[in-house]
């Protein structure tokens, strides 16, 4: 995952601090920051695998086809932090896609 240098509105930077690696100066209600470059496609690949049932860490890693384990872990932690998925320990660690309640 590459880091990008970009300007982010201050309120967005405060709300989504998981994306920010390093903050620099503040200019006109924006923060100059080095951010993580998350790919929407990689997030979809990970979440798509959980659409039908729970999976163990190993199964999810293999089936998501995200090749670099460090990248996979970054995406997994992002999904857990923003509560797209949950993890449960029943002997093994299982990950489940959270269903939006109607």
N, C-alpha and C positions, 0 to 999 in steps of 0.2 A: 504494500500500500504506500503510495507516494504521498508526500506532504505538499500542500499547495499554499502559496502566499496569497492572501485575499483580504478584502475589506468586508467586515460583517457588521450589520447594525448592532449597537450595544445591547439592546434588549434581547435580540436573538442569541448573541454570544453568551449572555447570562443564562438563558433558558436551555441552550444546547451545548453545554460545556464539554460533553463527551467528544465532540467533533474537533475541539481545539487542542492543539499540542502546545502552542506557545503564543502568548499575547504580546503585542508590541505597543506602539503608541496609539492614542485615540485621536481621530480626526473627524470633525463634523458629525458627531453622534454615531461614529463607526469605529470599530477596533481593527487595527491592522494585525492579522493573526496568521500563524501557520496552522493549517487544518489537515485533518485526515481526509483523504479522498475516497469516500465510500462509493461503491458502484451499486446502483439500483438493481442491476441485473443479478449481481451476486447475492444481494438480499433476497430477491425473488427466488433464486435457485435454492437457497437454504430453506426459506419458508414453504416453498412448493412441496418439498419432500414431507413436510409434517401435515399436509392438508387432510390426510385420511386417518392417520394413526400416530401414536407415540413411537419414538425411536431412541435407541441408545446413542451415546456419543459417537461410537465407532461407525455405526450404520449411517448416521446422519452425515458424518464427515465423508464417507465413501460415496454415498448417493448424491450429495450436493455437488460433487465434482469441482469443489473449490480446492485447487491443488496444493496451495501453500498452507500448511497447518497454522502458521501464525496469522495469516489472513482469515482463515476459517474461524479461529478463536476470536479475532477482533469482531467479525460479523456476528458470531454467537453471543458475545458479551453485549454488543449493541442491541440485539433482539431481546436479550434478557433485561437490560437496563430500561428499555422503553416498553417492556411488558407485552411484546408481540408473542413471546413464548414463555413457558414456565418449565422448571425442572423439578422432577420428583425422584427421590431415591427409594427404590423398592429392591434392595439387593444390588441392583445396577442403577446407574443414573439414566433416567428417561426424560426426553424433552417432548413437550406437547405444545401445539399451536393453540393460543387462547382464542376462544370463540367470542365474538362480540354479542353481548346479550341484547335481545330485542325488547 
